[in-house]
Amino acid sequence: MIRMVTDEVLTLDEAYRNTVDGLRELGWKDLALDSKKRGINASFEGKKDTWEILLKFGSLKSYEVRSRSSWKVPNETADLVQHLVEKINQNNPEHDYRMNDNGSFEVKTITKIPERKQFMENIKKSMISNIQGYDSYAEMLMRFVNIEPEHLEYETDGFRALMNTKFQSEKNHKEDFLYINLEK
């Protein structure tokens, strides 16, 4: 493919390499990299949990950002948690909330690859948005997952009430309570 000088769109390989370089400039040193699949994985310690952020440049003109819990949903609460995550996911065009095949809570965001000039700034914005989406529900779900069996029935009454109410998108009551320093 012959590119014209005015073409500012990055290829998937360029986007991957620029992101790795940009994250390293921010101080992210322990990145798990998969150059063949154009994937980046970093693990973080939060106040209450450990989680991962993954970036993948795998489809033409777009990339994927995922924030994923490292904690797993136990079998005795899996159905209720899955149902709650489905309720959270309704009417949210920006993020896709899900329980992945390994039983971890996950938030997926797909974003277009921006032009070269704004590339790293837009990568940071999409990562922050995705992390905020994860953070807005992770603590609630983790609390539910860690309930002792003898308290499970009492706690699930409140969650069942929540699941049976009409869900309002988080955008309706979004607060800027999360401050993220992208330097690791």
C-alpha positions as CSV (number, residue, x, y, z in Angstrom):
1,M,0.0,0.0,0.0
2,I,1.4,3.4,-1.0
3,R,0.6,6.1,1.5
4,M,0.3,9.7,0.6
5,V,2.1,12.3,2.6
6,T,-1.2,13.8,3.8
7,D,-2.4,10.4,5.1
8,E,-2.2,10.7,8.9
9,V,-3.9,7.4,9.8
10,L,-1.8,4.9,11.6
11,T,-1.5,1.2,10.7
12,L,-2.3,-1.4,13.4
13,D,1.4,-2.1,13.8
14,E,2.3,1.6,14.1
15,A,-0.5,2.1,16.6
16,Y,0.7,-0.8,18.7
17,R,4.4,0.4,18.6
18,N,3.4,4.0,19.4
19,T,1.3,2.9,22.3
20,V,4.1,0.7,23.8
21,D,6.5,3.6,23.4
22,G,4.0,6.1,24.8
23,L,3.3,4.0,27.9
24,R,7.0,3.4,28.5
25,E,7.5,7.2,28.4
26,L,4.8,7.5,31.1
27,G,6.8,5.1,33.3
28,W,5.0,1.8,32.6
29,K,7.9,-0.6,32.8
30,D,6.4,-4.1,33.4
31,L,4.2,-4.5,30.4
32,A,3.3,-7.9,29.1
33,L,3.6,-7.5,25.3
34,D,2.4,-9.8,22.5
35,S,3.7,-8.2,19.3
36,K,2.2,-10.9,17.1
37,K,-1.3,-10.2,18.3
38,R,-0.6,-6.5,19.0
39,G,-1.6,-6.8,22.6
40,I,-0.5,-5.0,25.8
41,N,-1.3,-6.1,29.3
42,A,-0.5,-4.3,32.6
43,S,-1.4,-5.3,36.1
44,F,-2.2,-2.8,38.9
45,E,-2.7,-2.9,42.7
46,G,-5.7,-0.8,43.8
47,K,-6.7,0.0,47.4
48,K,-9.0,-3.0,47.5
49,D,-8.1,-5.2,44.6
50,T,-5.7,-6.1,41.8
51,W,-6.8,-5.7,38.2
52,E,-5.5,-5.6,34.7
53,I,-5.8,-3.3,31.8
54,L,-5.4,-4.7,28.3
55,L,-5.1,-3.0,25.0
56,K,-5.3,-4.8,21.7
57,F,-4.9,-3.5,18.2
58,G,-6.5,-6.3,16.3
59,S,-9.1,-5.0,13.8
60,L,-8.8,-2.5,11.0
61,K,-9.0,1.1,12.2
62,S,-10.0,0.4,15.8
63,Y,-8.5,-0.9,19.1
64,E,-9.9,-2.4,22.2
65,V,-9.4,-1.5,25.9
66,R,-10.4,-3.8,28.7
67,S,-10.2,-3.4,32.4
68,R,-10.5,-6.8,34.1
69,S,-10.6,-8.0,37.6
70,S,-8.1,-10.5,38.9
71,W,-10.7,-11.8,41.4
72,K,-13.0,-14.6,40.3
73,V,-16.7,-15.1,40.9
74,P,-17.4,-18.2,43.0
75,N,-19.9,-20.8,41.6
76,E,-22.5,-20.1,44.4
77,T,-22.9,-16.5,43.3
78,A,-22.1,-16.8,39.6
79,D,-25.7,-16.7,38.3
80,L,-26.7,-13.7,40.4
81,V,-23.6,-11.8,39.5
82,Q,-24.1,-12.6,35.8
83,H,-27.6,-11.3,36.0
84,L,-26.5,-8.1,37.8
85,V,-23.8,-7.5,35.2
86,E,-26.4,-7.9,32.4
87,K,-28.5,-5.3,34.2
88,I,-25.5,-2.9,34.4
89,N,-24.8,-3.4,30.7
90,Q,-28.2,-2.3,29.5
91,N,-28.4,1.0,27.6
92,N,-24.6,1.7,27.9
93,P,-23.3,2.4,24.4
94,E,-19.8,3.4,25.6
95,H,-18.8,0.2,27.5
96,D,-19.6,-3.4,27.4
97,Y,-19.8,-4.9,30.9
98,R,-19.4,-8.7,31.1
99,M,-18.2,-11.7,33.1
100,N,-15.6,-13.4,31.0
101,D,-15.1,-17.1,30.5
102,N,-12.7,-17.2,33.5
103,G,-15.2,-15.7,35.9
104,S,-13.7,-12.2,36.1
105,F,-15.6,-9.0,35.8
106,E,-14.6,-7.1,32.7
107,V,-15.3,-3.8,30.9
108,K,-14.6,-3.6,27.2
109,T,-14.4,-0.5,25.1
110,I,-13.8,-0.4,21.4
111,T,-12.5,2.9,20.0
112,K,-11.3,4.1,16.6
113,I,-7.6,4.6,16.0
114,P,-7.2,8.4,16.0
115,E,-5.0,10.4,13.6
116,R,-1.3,10.5,14.4
117,K,-1.3,14.0,15.9
118,Q,-3.8,13.1,18.7
119,F,-2.9,9.5,19.0
120,M,-1.5,9.1,22.5
121,E,-3.8,11.7,24.0
122,N,-6.8,9.7,22.7
123,I,-5.3,6.4,23.9
124,K,-5.0,7.9,27.4
125,K,-8.6,9.2,27.3
126,S,-10.1,5.9,26.2
127,M,-8.1,4.1,28.9
128,I,-9.3,6.5,31.6
129,S,-12.9,6.2,30.5
130,N,-12.6,2.4,30.5
131,I,-11.0,2.3,34.0
132,Q,-13.7,4.6,35.3
133,G,-16.4,2.2,33.9
134,Y,-14.7,-0.7,35.6
135,D,-14.2,1.2,38.9
136,S,-17.8,2.4,39.0
137,Y,-19.1,-1.2,39.6
138,A,-16.1,-3.4,40.6
139,E,-16.3,-2.6,44.3
140,M,-20.0,-3.4,44.5
141,L,-19.5,-6.7,42.6
142,M,-16.4,-7.7,44.7
143,R,-18.3,-7.1,47.9
144,F,-21.1,-9.3,46.7
145,V,-18.6,-12.0,45.5
146,N,-16.8,-12.0,48.9
147,I,-20.0,-12.5,51.0
148,E,-19.7,-15.3,53.5
149,P,-22.2,-18.2,52.8
150,E,-24.1,-17.6,56.0
151,H,-24.8,-14.0,55.0
152,L,-25.4,-14.7,51.3
153,E,-29.2,-15.0,51.4
154,Y,-29.6,-11.7,53.4
155,E,-27.3,-9.8,51.1
156,T,-28.9,-11.2,47.9
157,D,-32.3,-9.7,48.9
158,G,-30.8,-6.2,48.4
159,F,-29.2,-7.2,45.1
160,R,-32.4,-8.9,43.9
161,A,-34.2,-5.6,44.6
162,L,-31.6,-3.8,42.6
163,M,-31.9,-6.2,39.7
164,N,-35.6,-5.9,39.6
165,T,-35.6,-2.1,39.3
166,K,-35.3,-0.2,36.1
167,F,-31.6,0.5,35.5
168,Q,-30.5,4.0,34.9
169,S,-27.3,4.6,32.9
170,E,-24.3,5.6,35.0
171,K,-24.0,8.7,32.7
172,N,-27.1,10.1,34.5
173,H,-25.3,10.3,37.8
174,K,-21.7,10.3,36.9
175,E,-19.4,12.1,39.3
176,D,-15.7,12.8,38.8
177,F,-14.6,10.8,41.8
178,L,-11.8,8.9,40.1
179,Y,-8.4,10.5,39.6
180,I,-6.0,8.4,37.6
181,N,-2.3,9.1,37.2
182,L,-1.3,7.1,34.1
183,E,2.3,7.0,35.4
184,K,2.9,3.5,36.8
